[in-house]
Amino acid sequence: MARFVVVGGGIIGLATAYRIVQDQPDAEVTVLEKEPRLAAHQTGHNSGVIHAGVYYRPGSLKAQLCRAGSRSMVDFCTEHDIPVRVCGKLIVATDESELPRLRDLHERAVANDLPVRLIDAAEAREHEPAVRCVGALHVASTGIVDFTEVCTALARSAELAGARIRLGTRVTGILTRGDEQVVRTSTGEVVADVLVNCAGLQADRVARLAGVVPPARIVPFRGEYYELRPDRRDLVRGLIYPVPDPRFPFLGVHLTRMIDGSVHAGPNAVLALAREGYSWGRIDPAEMFGLVTNPGLWRLARRHLRYGLTEVRRSLSRRRFAMSLARLVPGVTEQDLVPAAAGVRAQAIASDGGLVDDFLIVHRPRQVHVLNAPSPAATSSLEIARHIVGQLPSARIGR
């Protein structure tokens, strides 16, 4: 019987545990989560969008797993009676200068074999009457869901198949002892044959505990959201996104009608001063020291100083935030916005200051470390898990 320990109770960790018990029914699987609940961080602060895979370089892991993941996620939700809606979205060019980038995005989407159409402003208004644009890309396969509900279903299914989930269990050390992985935790040791690190914001730290030198360091970026007041939700029918700047992994502030009918606006992207820094007041001195001494972050900052300052100003001003949204939907005003919960994105940055663009999964003997899995990781989670488990040692490992 093979023994697996999965670190992280977010959607990737839970999907991995679920996949292992599906593929290896005799396996012994333990999931360790430091928080008292599942999906406490990136998954639970997710925008709820099932991405189609428009933005990602053809042939990349993101492109492959997102395209497949959007389908398998909808199928999983349907099978488990989780509310899900494939509503499509608009990516809109608000002036003529953005049209070349919109056409480039269309070409990329076609290369990724996605159902997309370039449409004019009049047709865009048929989908979203309040939108203002000179052209748009309609992406038919985009959907919305509550990923926390997905996690609940994954955990329930994994536990019914024999997996154990230990909440409130922080990993404090990892030791390789012969063929065994000994994971020391705040609630005792767990011994396994294979370790899978899906710790999200803490993934590089867990890798170091296992003796792995990560090829990139995680830098936390806070994404701040507003909601439209209930009486202004009719401004948005579905999802309205700007044309993204290809130099950055962030998609720009956008408008998203959630599965519960609320409309979220955002997120922006500002450097967080703690791995779980959901507000300006949350500061971790150790993380601050790590940021200050991170040469990759300094190189990134020098390269994109103007962009970073713009994001900070928008973070500090609801008026600026509303102005960004009004470029997409002119009817949105500062008075329409109500603060909503923020999220923190784990973004891997290489030592040369480059943003790690693709999913980064590092393999070591009897270990797998998921070191970069930002958006569209929730969309892709079932396929990321399938990819990981397909490369794991099989049930022939055992005692």
Secondary structure, 3 states (H helix, E strand, C coil): CCEEEEECCCHHHHHHHHHHHHHCCCCEEEEECCCCCCCCCCHHHCCCEECCCCCCCCCCHHHHHHHHHHHHHHHHHHHCCCCEEECCEEEEECCHHHHHHHHHHHHHHHHCCCCEEEECHHHHHHHCCCCCCCEEEEECCCEEECHHHHHHHHHHHHHHCCCEEECCCCEEEEEEECCEEEEEECCEEEEECEEEECCHHHHHHHHHHCCCCCCCEEEEEEECCEEECHHHHHHCCCEEEECCCCCCCCCCCEEEECCCCCEEEECCCEECCCCCCCCCCCCCHHHHHHHHCCHHHHHHHHHCHHHHHHHHHHHHCHHHHHHHHHCCCCCCCHHHEEECCCEEEEEEECCCCCECCCCEEEEECCEEEEEECCCCHHHHHHHHHHHHHHCCCCCCCCC
